[in-house]
Amino acid sequence: MLKMMGRLCFAHKTALAPMVRVGTLPMRLLALDYGADIVYCEELIDIKMAQCERVVNDVLETVDFVAPDERVMFRTCSKEKGRVVFQMGTADPERALVVAKLVENDVAAVDVNMGCPKEYSTKGGMGSALLSDPEKIEAILSTLVNGISKPVTCKIRILPTLEDTVNLVKRIEKTGVAAIAVHGRMKEERPRHPVHCDYIQAVAESVSIPVIANGGSSDIVKTFEDIEKFRAAAGASSVMLARAAMWNPSIFRQQGALSVEEVMEDYIRYAVRYDNNPFNTKYCLCQMLRDRVESPFGKRLHAAQTNEEICEVFGMTDFYNKTKAELEARKAALQTNGDQTETRILFTFTVFMLVSVFPRRDYPPQITPKMYLLEWSRKEKLDQPVYETEQRTQDRAFQSTVIIDNKKYRSALWEKSKKFAEQAAAIVCLRTLGLPEGRIGEEHSGLVNKRKRDDKKCAALDDSDLCRQPFI
Ligand SMILES: Cc1cc2nc3c(=O)[nH]c(=O)nc-3n(C[C@H](O)[C@H](O)[C@H](O)COP(=O)(O)O)c2cc1C
């Protein structure tokens, strides 16, 4: 019961829909300010997210998930705490769990995209490709529901027949998801096709979890009042808006929408305050300009390359300078307080990775990843790796975490023995750090040849032995 307290509830809500490139932090905060109850982030692909590092950014007061190439894939802050849903693109239950665990404490819920009809999504078995694989849907959703403490939801498109659609959502409901968002179009249908409110209604009548109606922008929802009309027409508990909110997020305002000019200025304030990627800022502003994007003003906006230049176009240079000065002052204060001098302040984090059962036959006799990690820690003059292992009751399987250099590494999979669980954790660590693991045939694997440490040989090691391999 305690676990349920404070969980995001999806009934009787209005939500900002997930939108690639549009649903970044400034847009989400703006939608919340104007009255949205829940905001979805843009779809983020599991493989990319699994490589991210969670970084607390004390200057911006955000939590960032940063890719190995330093790109911020997902940025969130306390203003949206409890209301932001992390949408994931995935076709793999275990990988989905790895990512869900990574973001679990920073988001209110995790959603799986099962509606995207774009080839880049479907060819990997993600998005709407999942709709024809209900077993996979069940595996992904139940793994997430059982694996994380936050609510899990999914967003689907409708199937060609009403019966198939209803059967699918009934199966989905059984996985324990907290809600289901239904885009009332089939995967072949485009936004210009009318939304099938009758399908959404049939779904809403057939399940007891909240159904979130989606697909009403443009033909039904043009004003705040239309949101309720769409909800009623679809017989749903909640409504999710994509395009209508992308064009003017103040559609969520009960008192009526603001002018797009005013909204764009509000957007820019958040974009500067949270150091949003300028190309993303520009993209979102261009969506709001719509057909005025070709006007002289639109062309000036298009030419801007930085948030500072975007502010110039909007006559907001004073705001830009003031905000930047405040951020610089905060950064300087953090530095004088003896904190790290970097904007990115790292802290202990846990890396999860999928390392299946320790493949003993891939290693020479008496050589193990644990030995490789130990050798490396000695060479780097770090404390020896510490292993913590837990055993689960249902199948007595083991999962280990290795702690080294203040960071934790763990395989998301469970092993039959404690010994193998520790080896799996060591492999996760070695792979994350780009170090050799000792596998037969592996390049640069000649680090350890004997079980007993040969100190003389170790002392002779140079950096080439530990050369970084691409992150996998
Ligand atoms: C720019 C844009 C990006 C989108 N990206 C996503 C996405 O990342 N995940 C998703 O589930 N749907 C995505 N969609 C689909 C919307 O969430 C929504 O299902 C669709 O636009 C219908 O809702 P609407 O009529 O309110 O626009 C996107 C739509 C747009 C216009």
The ligand as an SDF file (V2000), in Angstrom:
LIG
                    3D

 31 33  0  0  0  0  0  0  0  0999 V2000
    6.4230   16.3480  -34.0430 C   0  0  0  0  0  0  0  0  0  0  0  0
    5.7940   15.0800  -33.5440 C   0  0  0  0  0  0  0  0  0  0  0  0
    6.5760   14.1400  -32.8970 C   0  0  0  0  0  0  0  0  0  0  0  0
    6.0060   12.9730  -32.3960 C   0  0  0  0  0  0  0  0  0  0  0  0
    6.7790   12.1050  -31.6710 N   0  0  0  0  0  0  0  0  0  0  0  0
    6.1860   11.0790  -31.0080 C   0  0  0  0  0  0  0  0  0  0  0  0
    6.9100   10.3190  -30.0510 C   0  0  0  0  0  0  0  0  0  0  0  0
    8.0730   10.5800  -29.7690 O   0  0  0  0  0  0  0  0  0  0  0  0
    6.2620    9.2800  -29.4430 N   0  0  0  0  0  0  0  0  0  0  0  0
    4.9450    8.9820  -29.7030 C   0  0  0  0  0  0  0  0  0  0  0  0
    4.4020    8.0540  -29.1000 O   0  0  0  0  0  0  0  0  0  0  0  0
    4.2410    9.6980  -30.5950 N   0  0  0  0  0  0  0  0  0  0  0  0
    4.8170   10.7600  -31.2110 C   0  0  0  0  0  0  0  0  0  0  0  0
    4.0740   11.5470  -32.0440 N   0  0  0  0  0  0  0  0  0  0  0  0
    2.6330   11.2630  -32.2030 C   0  0  0  0  0  0  0  0  0  0  0  0
    1.8270   12.0700  -31.1770 C   0  0  0  0  0  0  0  0  0  0  0  0
    2.1990   11.7740  -29.8430 O   0  0  0  0  0  0  0  0  0  0  0  0
    0.3320   11.8270  -31.3470 C   0  0  0  0  0  0  0  0  0  0  0  0
    0.0640   10.4700  -31.1850 O   0  0  0  0  0  0  0  0  0  0  0  0
   -0.1960   12.2470  -32.7160 C   0  0  0  0  0  0  0  0  0  0  0  0
    0.3580   13.4730  -33.1520 O   0  0  0  0  0  0  0  0  0  0  0  0
   -1.7060   12.4090  -32.6630 C   0  0  0  0  0  0  0  0  0  0  0  0
   -2.0800   13.3280  -31.6570 O   0  0  0  0  0  0  0  0  0  0  0  0
   -2.5680   14.8190  -32.0110 P   0  0  0  0  0  0  0  0  0  0  0  0
   -3.7700   14.6770  -32.8830 O   0  0  0  0  0  0  0  0  0  0  0  0
   -2.8660   15.4670  -30.6870 O   0  0  0  0  0  0  0  0  0  0  0  0
   -1.4510   15.4770  -32.7510 O   0  0  0  0  0  0  0  0  0  0  0  0
    4.6220   12.7160  -32.5950 C   0  0  0  0  0  0  0  0  0  0  0  0
    3.8410   13.6550  -33.2830 C   0  0  0  0  0  0  0  0  0  0  0  0
    4.4170   14.8110  -33.7360 C   0  0  0  0  0  0  0  0  0  0  0  0
    3.5420   15.8190  -34.4360 C   0  0  0  0  0  0  0  0  0  0  0  0
  1  2  1  0
  2  3  1  0
  2 30  2  0
  3  4  2  0
  4  5  1  0
  4 28  1  0
  5  6  2  0
  6  7  1  0
  6 13  1  0
  7  8  2  0
  7  9  1  0
  9 10  1  0
 10 11  2  0
 10 12  1  0
 12 13  2  0
 13 14  1  0
 14 15  1  0
 14 28  1  0
 15 16  1  0
 16 17  1  0
 16 18  1  0
 18 19  1  0
 18 20  1  0
 20 21  1  0
 20 22  1  0
 22 23  1  0
 23 24  1  0
 24 25  2  0
 24 26  1  0
 24 27  1  0
 28 29  2  0
 29 30  1  0
 30 31  1  0
M  END
$$$$
